[in-house]
Amino acid sequence: MFPLALSTRVSTPALLLALALPLAAFSARADEAAPVADKPEVWINVGGFSRHFDRSSQYNERNFGFGIEWRHSPEVAVMAGVYDNSLGKPSQYAAVNWQPWQIGPVKLGAALGLLNGYPGIERGGTFFAALPMASIEGKRFGINLGLIPSMKNVDGAVLLQFKIRLM
């Protein structure tokens, strides 16, 4: 879908900026200031990439999938979808993306929800997840940037998800 060779010599911030800035610039140009969500918006998430902090592990960082996002206010969106996780296994998620802060075109907050498909957590079953989330949304295109913090048996990563607005 999006061929990309991830080099271990490229820093995580540089990689994310290289991926996110062209889309953000295109989105911002398409509609100088994204309209406030007076009516609900429906977005299709078309997968994305992850960049893990532990570069010695051989994680799948091309996380193709499909999801839907319903933004019913400027601060709240409901999300659900499927994707190939970093272990090469299928995962499903359902979350509320609460983003009460906005700096220019960037919405900031956290996604809170349920996730599955990781054998090292709840034996692959469903578990609660919360992660910081930023979104940049233009008239037709957008991105979600997330951060998975490194914890006990979780290797942290930065996530990039692409989305297209349907209505």
VEXDREN-2710 file (C-alpha; in Angstrom, 1 decimal):
% VEXDREN-2710
k/r/px/py/pz
1/MET/0.0/0.0/0.0
2/PHE/2.6/2.6/1.1
3/PRO/6.1/1.2/0.4
4/LEU/8.5/2.7/2.9
5/ALA/11.9/1.4/3.9
6/LEU/12.4/2.3/7.6
7/SER/16.1/2.9/8.2
8/THR/17.4/2.5/11.8
9/ARG/19.5/5.6/11.1
10/VAL/16.5/7.8/10.9
11/SER/15.3/9.2/14.2
12/THR/11.7/8.8/15.2
13/PRO/10.8/12.5/15.2
14/ALA/12.5/13.0/11.8
15/LEU/10.6/10.0/10.3
16/LEU/7.2/11.2/11.7
17/LEU/7.8/14.7/10.4
18/ALA/8.8/13.5/7.0
19/LEU/5.6/11.5/6.8
20/ALA/3.2/13.9/8.5
21/LEU/4.2/17.3/7.3
22/PRO/3.3/16.9/3.6
23/LEU/-0.1/15.6/4.4
24/ALA/-0.7/18.2/7.0
25/ALA/0.4/21.0/4.6
26/PHE/-1.9/19.6/1.9
27/SER/-4.8/19.4/4.3
28/ALA/-4.3/22.9/5.6
29/ARG/-4.0/24.3/2.1
30/ALA/-7.2/22.5/1.1
31/ASP/-9.2/24.5/3.7
32/GLU/-7.1/27.2/5.4
33/ALA/-8.7/26.5/8.7
34/ALA/-10.5/23.2/9.2
35/PRO/-14.2/23.9/9.9
36/VAL/-15.5/23.4/13.4
37/ALA/-17.5/20.2/13.5
38/ASP/-21.0/21.7/13.4
39/LYS/-22.3/18.4/12.2
40/PRO/-20.9/14.9/12.7
41/GLU/-17.9/13.9/10.5
42/VAL/-17.2/10.4/9.3
43/TRP/-13.6/9.4/8.6
44/ILE/-12.2/6.1/7.1
45/ASN/-8.9/5.1/8.6
46/VAL/-6.7/3.4/6.1
47/GLY/-3.9/2.1/8.3
48/GLY/-0.5/3.5/8.9
49/PHE/2.9/2.9/10.4
50/SER/4.6/2.5/13.8
51/ARG/8.1/3.3/14.9
52/HIS/9.3/1.4/17.9
53/PHE/11.7/2.7/20.4
54/ASP/13.4/-0.7/20.8
55/ARG/15.1/-0.9/17.4
56/SER/16.8/-4.3/18.1
57/SER/13.4/-6.2/17.9
58/GLN/12.0/-7.1/14.5
59/TYR/8.6/-5.5/14.7
60/ASN/6.1/-5.1/11.9
61/GLU/6.0/-1.4/11.5
62/ARG/3.7/-1.4/8.5
63/ASN/0.3/-1.6/10.2
64/PHE/-2.2/-1.9/7.4
65/GLY/-5.8/-2.0/8.4
66/PHE/-9.2/-0.4/8.1
67/GLY/-11.3/1.6/10.5
68/ILE/-14.0/4.1/10.9
69/GLU/-14.0/7.3/13.0
70/TRP/-17.1/9.3/13.9
71/ARG/-16.3/12.8/15.2
72/HIS/-19.6/14.0/16.8
73/SER/-18.0/17.2/18.3
74/PRO/-14.8/19.1/17.8
75/GLU/-13.4/17.4/21.0
76/VAL/-14.8/13.8/20.8
77/ALA/-14.5/11.0/18.2
78/VAL/-15.5/7.3/18.5
79/MET/-13.1/4.9/16.6
80/ALA/-13.2/1.3/15.7
81/GLY/-11.2/-0.9/13.4
82/VAL/-8.8/-3.7/12.6
83/TYR/-5.1/-3.7/11.7
84/ASP/-2.0/-5.9/11.5
85/ASN/-0.2/-5.2/14.7
86/SER/3.5/-5.0/15.4
87/LEU/3.7/-8.7/16.0
88/GLY/2.2/-9.5/12.7
89/LYS/-1.1/-10.6/14.3
90/PRO/-4.6/-9.1/13.6
91/SER/-5.9/-6.7/16.2
92/GLN/-9.2/-5.0/16.7
93/TYR/-9.8/-1.8/18.6
94/ALA/-12.7/0.4/19.8
95/ALA/-12.0/3.7/21.5
96/VAL/-13.1/7.2/22.3
97/ASN/-10.6/9.9/21.2
98/TRP/-11.1/12.8/23.5
99/GLN/-9.1/15.9/22.4
100/PRO/-10.1/18.9/24.4
101/TRP/-7.0/21.0/23.4
102/GLN/-6.2/22.6/20.1
103/ILE/-3.1/24.4/19.0
104/GLY/-3.7/25.8/15.5
105/PRO/-4.8/22.8/13.3
106/VAL/-3.5/20.2/15.9
107/LYS/-6.0/18.6/18.3
108/LEU/-4.5/17.1/21.4
109/GLY/-5.8/14.6/23.9
110/ALA/-6.0/10.9/24.5
111/ALA/-7.6/7.8/23.0
112/LEU/-9.2/5.5/25.6
113/GLY/-10.6/2.1/24.7
114/LEU/-10.2/-1.7/24.2
115/LEU/-7.7/-3.5/22.1
116/ASN/-6.8/-7.1/21.4
117/GLY/-4.4/-9.3/19.5
118/TYR/-1.1/-9.1/21.5
119/PRO/-0.2/-12.5/22.9
120/GLY/1.9/-11.0/25.7
121/ILE/-1.0/-9.0/27.1
122/GLU/-4.0/-11.0/28.4
123/ARG/-2.9/-13.9/26.2
124/GLY/-4.0/-12.0/23.1
125/GLY/-7.4/-11.2/24.6
126/THR/-9.0/-7.8/25.1
127/PHE/-7.4/-5.2/27.4
128/PHE/-7.9/-1.5/28.2
129/ALA/-5.5/0.9/26.5
130/ALA/-5.0/4.6/26.9
131/LEU/-2.5/6.6/24.8
132/PRO/-1.8/10.3/24.0
133/MET/-3.2/11.2/20.6
134/ALA/-2.8/14.2/18.3
135/SER/-4.9/14.8/15.1
136/ILE/-4.6/17.1/12.2
137/GLU/-7.7/17.2/10.1
138/GLY/-8.2/19.0/6.8
139/LYS/-11.3/19.1/4.7
140/ARG/-10.7/15.7/3.1
141/PHE/-7.5/14.2/4.6
142/GLY/-6.2/13.8/8.1
143/ILE/-3.7/12.0/10.3
144/ASN/-3.7/10.7/13.8
145/LEU/-0.4/10.5/15.8
146/GLY/-0.3/8.3/18.9
147/LEU/2.3/7.5/21.5
148/ILE/2.5/4.1/23.2
149/PRO/4.7/4.5/26.3
150/SER/7.2/1.8/27.1
151/MET/6.0/-0.2/30.1
152/LYS/6.5/-3.6/31.8
153/ASN/6.0/-6.0/28.9
154/VAL/5.2/-3.3/26.2
155/ASP/7.8/-1.8/23.9
156/GLY/6.9/1.8/23.2
157/ALA/6.2/3.2/19.8
158/VAL/5.0/6.2/17.9
159/LEU/2.0/5.6/15.6
160/LEU/0.9/7.3/12.4
161/GLN/-2.6/6.6/11.0
162/PHE/-3.9/8.1/7.8
163/LYS/-7.6/9.0/7.3
164/ILE/-10.0/10.2/4.6
165/ARG/-13.2/12.1/5.4
166/LEU/-16.4/10.7/3.9
167/MET/-18.8/13.3/5.2
END
